[in-house]
């Protein structure tokens, strides 16, 4: 909610490694925990105006722009309800407390805290991490200075390699598969844009929903946004769909509902999480491996849990979120 959903799952996956190492082999707790973090990071992407680029794109298109209080009035209840429902879905799907052998429950062993004092190297790593997170938090207000959030990601690379914290072997062991998956999603989005397919899709969507009443438009637009944001970058999806939502909202027969449709589009762009390539949290989760080099998650895990979670979160936005937007006069 407060830092990039690129950084958030990466930090969380690092934090749970000690837990994963104590679990029995083939435990369902591990994949449940990993996909839970990924789905939660996606939901966190809709919770505050600065939590994802699609929110900023939506806010920038609104006239007048929504204040933070109004955003929170809708996004916090929607996100909280979605998280609880997805948590229940994962409990039913994985039954994570069950022992792999089927008899009894697994035991999460306590992890003994280290008593050793921080070394200078650890203080340096902590400082660089905090600085990077702070820069990510304020990235959207310093874009004129840094140019892109990717530039901020270079800060720890330079800081750690230049001071010897990381070595050549560490560079070679980076999860380059994550980089290629992420860049593949961006390339797909750019390909859709540069080929002109984006404009064709935009015209088709406008023709499909023009002339309909408000709530049928909300439901149909929700489905369209969910499908598109599942297969391409959430940010690219918002670039495509927010202008369409704005135009359709302005031409509604019973008033200007452009801000409402933009708000719904921005929130639902974060709920596309049914595939391993659906957003960076999913891409990172899909590459998590155990100590034997085996992946914790398969495509089936995403289809079985990510698709229902996406549908649940979208329904929450298009029902409860819609009612809250109407209540606060969006």
C-alpha positions in Angstrom: 0.0 0.0 0.0 2.8 2.4 0.8 5.7 1.2 -1.4 6.0 -0.2 -4.9 4.4 -3.6 -5.4 7.7 -4.5 -7.1 9.6 -3.9 -3.8 6.9 -5.2 -1.4 6.7 -8.8 -2.4 10.5 -9.0 -2.8 10.9 -7.9 0.8 8.2 -10.2 2.0 9.6 -13.3 0.2 13.0 -12.6 1.8 11.3 -12.3 5.3 9.6 -15.7 5.0 12.6 -17.7 3.9 13.5 -18.8 7.5 9.9 -20.1 7.8 10.0 -22.0 4.5 13.2 -23.7 5.4 11.6 -25.3 8.6 8.6 -26.7 6.8 8.3 -30.4 5.9 8.8 -31.3 2.2 5.7 -31.0 0.0 3.9 -28.9 2.6 0.9 -27.0 1.2 1.7 -24.1 3.7 4.7 -22.9 1.5 2.8 -22.4 -1.8 -0.2 -21.0 0.1 2.0 -18.4 1.8 3.9 -17.4 -1.4 0.8 -17.0 -3.6 -0.9 -15.2 -0.7 1.9 -12.6 -0.6 1.6 -12.1 -4.4 -2.2 -11.7 -4.3 -2.0 -9.3 -1.3 0.7 -7.2 -3.0 -1.7 -6.8 -6.0 -4.6 -5.8 -3.8 -2.2 -3.4 -1.9 -1.7 -1.8 -5.3 -5.2 -0.4 -5.3 -5.2 0.8 -1.6 -3.6 4.3 -1.8 -3.1 6.9 -4.5 0.6 6.3 -4.6 0.6 2.5 -4.3 0.8 1.9 -8.1 1.2 3.9 -11.4 -2.4 3.0 -12.5 -3.8 4.9 -9.5 -1.8 8.0 -10.5 -3.0 7.6 -14.1 -6.6 7.4 -12.9 -6.2 10.4 -10.6 -4.6 12.5 -13.3 -7.5 11.8 -15.6 -10.2 12.9 -13.1 -11.7 16.3 -13.3 -11.9 17.5 -10.5 -9.2 15.3 -9.0 -10.2 13.1 -6.1 -8.7 13.9 -2.7 -6.9 11.2 -0.6 -9.7 11.0 1.9 -12.2 10.1 -0.8 -9.9 7.6 -2.3 -9.4 5.9 1.1 -13.1 6.0 1.8 -13.6 3.6 -1.1 -10.3 1.7 -1.5 -9.7 0.7 2.2 -13.0 -1.1 2.6 -12.7 -2.6 -0.8 -9.2 -3.8 -0.2 -9.9 -5.1 3.3 -12.9 -7.1 2.1 -11.0 -8.5 -0.9 -8.1 -9.6 1.3 -10.3 -11.4 3.8 -12.2 -13.2 1.0 -9.0 -14.2 -0.8 -7.6 -15.4 2.6 -10.6 -17.6 3.0 -10.2 -18.9 -0.6 -6.6 -19.9 0.1 -7.5 -21.6 3.3 -10.1 -23.7 1.5 -7.9 -24.3 -1.5 -4.7 -25.3 0.2 -5.7 -26.3 3.8 -2.2 -25.1 4.7 -2.2 -26.4 8.3 -2.6 -30.0 7.1 0.4 -32.3 7.3 1.8 -33.5 3.9 1.1 -37.1 5.2 -2.5 -36.3 5.9 -2.4 -37.0 9.6 -2.3 -34.1 12.0 -1.2 -30.6 11.5 2.2 -29.1 10.6 4.2 -27.2 13.3 5.7 -23.8 12.6 8.9 -24.0 14.5 9.9 -20.8 16.4 12.9 -19.0 14.9 15.5 -18.0 17.5 16.4 -14.3 17.2 20.1 -13.6 16.7 22.0 -12.1 19.7 24.9 -10.9 17.6 25.3 -7.1 17.3 24.9 -5.4 13.9 28.1 -5.2 11.9 29.1 -2.1 9.9 28.2 -4.0 6.7 24.7 -4.8 8.0 24.1 -1.2 9.0 25.2 -0.2 5.5 22.7 -2.6 3.9 19.9 -1.4 6.2 20.7 2.2 5.4 20.7 1.6 1.6 17.4 -0.4 1.9 15.7 2.3 3.8 16.9 5.0 1.4 15.7 3.0 -1.6 12.3 2.3 0.0 11.9 6.0 0.8 12.8 7.0 -2.8 10.3 4.4 -4.1 7.6 6.0 -1.8 8.2 9.5 -3.2 9.2 8.4 -6.7 6.1 9.9 -8.4 6.9 13.3 -7.0 10.6 13.2 -8.1 10.1 11.8 -11.6 11.5 15.0 -13.1 14.7 14.3 -11.2 15.1 10.5 -11.5 13.3 10.1 -14.8 12.0 6.6 -14.0 11.5 4.2 -11.0 14.0 1.9 -12.6 16.7 4.5 -12.0 16.0 4.2 -8.2 16.5 0.4 -8.5 20.1 1.1 -9.6 20.9 2.8 -6.3 21.3 -0.5 -4.2 23.1 -2.2 -7.2 25.7 0.6 -7.3 25.9 0.9 -3.5 26.4 -2.8 -2.8 28.7 -3.8 -5.7 30.9 -0.7 -5.3 31.5 -1.4 -1.6 32.0 -5.1 -1.9 28.8 -6.2 -0.2 27.9 -8.1 -3.4 30.4 -9.9 -5.6 30.5 -11.2 -9.2 29.0 -14.5 -8.1 26.0 -12.7 -6.6 25.4 -11.0 -9.9 25.5 -14.3 -11.8 23.0 -15.8 -9.3 20.4 -13.0 -9.7 16.9 -14.3 -10.7 17.2 -13.2 -14.3 14.1 -15.3 -15.1 12.1 -12.7 -13.2 13.6 -9.9 -15.2 12.8 -11.6 -18.5 9.2 -12.4 -17.4 8.7 -8.8 -16.4 10.2 -7.4 -19.5 8.2 -9.9 -21.6 5.0 -8.4 -20.1 6.2 -4.9 -20.9 7.2 -5.9 -24.4 3.7 -7.4 -24.9 2.1 -4.2 -23.8 4.4 -2.1 -26.1 3.7 -4.5 -29.0 -0.1 -4.0 -28.5 0.4 -0.2 -28.4 2.8 0.1 -31.4 1.0 -2.3 -33.6 -2.2 -0.1 -33.5 -4.1 -3.0 -31.8 -4.6 -0.7 -28.8 -6.6 1.8 -30.9 -8.7 -0.9 -32.4 -9.5 -2.4 -29.0 -10.4 1.1 -27.8 -12.8 1.7 -30.6 -14.4 -1.7 -30.1 -14.9 -1.1 -26.3 -16.4 2.3 -26.9 -18.9 1.0 -29.4 -19.8 -1.9 -27.1 -20.7 0.1 -24.0 -22.0 3.4 -25.5 -25.7 4.1 -24.9 -26.0 1.7 -21.9 -27.2 2.6 -18.4 -24.6 3.3 -15.7 -24.5 0.0 -13.8 -24.5 -2.3 -16.8 -21.6 -0.1 -18.1 -19.8 -0.6 -14.7 -20.2 -4.4 -14.9 -19.2 -4.7 -18.6 -16.2 -2.3 -18.1 -15.2 -4.3 -15.0 -15.0 -7.5 -17.1 -13.1 -5.9 -19.9 -10.6 -4.3 -17.5 -10.0 -7.5 -15.6 -9.4 -9.6 -18.8 -7.0 -7.0 -20.3 -5.0 -6.4 -17.1 -4.6 -10.1 -16.6 -2.6 -10.5 -19.8 -0.7 -7.2 -20.1 1.0 -4.8 -17.7 -1.5 -3.2 -15.2 0.0 0.2 -16.0 -0.4 -0.3 -19.8 -4.0 -1.5 -19.2 -4.7 1.7 -17.3 -3.1 3.8 -20.1 -5.5 2.1 -22.6 -8.7 2.0 -20.5 -8.8 5.1 -18.4 -9.3 7.5 -21.4 -12.0 5.1 -22.7 -13.7 5.1 -19.3 -13.5 8.9 -19.2 -15.0 9.4 -22.6 -17.9 6.9 -21.9 -18.6 8.5 -18.6 -18.9 12.0 -20.1 -21.5 10.7 -22.7 -23.8 8.9 -20.2 -27.4 9.9 -20.9 -28.2 10.8 -17.2 -25.1 12.8 -16.3 -21.3 12.9 -16.2 -19.9 9.8 -14.5 -16.4 10.0 -15.9 -14.7 10.1 -12.5 -16.7 7.1 -11.2 -15.8 5.0 -14.2 -12.2 6.1 -14.1 -12.0 5.2 -10.4 -13.4 1.8 -11.0 -11.1 1.2 -13.9 -8.0 2.2 -11.8 -9.0 -0.1 -9.0 -9.7 -3.1 -11.2 -6.5 -2.7 -13.1 -4.8 -4.0 -9.9 -7.0 -7.1 -9.6 -5.8 -8.8 -12.8 -3.7 -11.6 -11.1 -4.9 -14.8 -12.6 -1.6 -15.7 -14.5 2.1 -16.0 -13.6 2.7 -12.9 -15.8 -0.1 -10.8 -14.3 1.9 -8.1 -12.5 5.3 -8.2 -10.9 4.1 -9.8 -7.6 2.9 -12.9 -9.5 6.1 -13.0 -11.6 8.3 -12.9 -8.5 6.1 -15.6 -6.8 6.3 -17.8 -9.8 10.1 -18.0 -9.6 10.4 -18.9 -5.9 12.3 -22.1 -5.4 13.0 -24.5 -2.5 16.5 -25.6 -1.4 16.3 -28.4 -4.0 15.7 -25.9 -6.8 12.0 -27.0 -7.2 9.4 -24.2 -7.9 6.9 -23.8 -5.1 4.1 -22.7 -7.5 2.9 -24.0 -10.9 0.6 -22.5 -13.5 -2.2 -24.6 -11.9 -1.7 -22.7 -8.6 -2.4 -19.4 -10.4 -5.3 -20.7 -12.4 -6.8 -22.4 -9.4 -6.4 -19.5 -7.0 -5.4 -16.4 -9.0 -8.3 -16.5 -11.3 -11.0 -16.9 -8.6 -9.2 -14.2 -6.5 -9.2 -11.8 -9.5 -13.0 -12.4 -10.0 -13.7 -11.9 -6.2 -11.7 -8.7 -6.1 -13.3 -7.4 -9.2 -16.8 -8.2 -7.9 -16.0 -6.3 -4.7 -15.0 -3.2 -6.6 -18.0 -3.3 -8.9 -20.5 -3.8 -6.1 -19.3 -2.5 -2.7 -16.8 -0.1 -4.4 -19.5 1.2 -6.7 -22.0 1.8 -3.8 -19.3 3.6 -1.8 -18.4 5.9 -4.8 -22.1 6.8 -5.2 -22.3 7.4 -1.4 -19.4 9.9 -1.4 -20.6 11.6 -4.6 -18.0 10.5 -7.1 
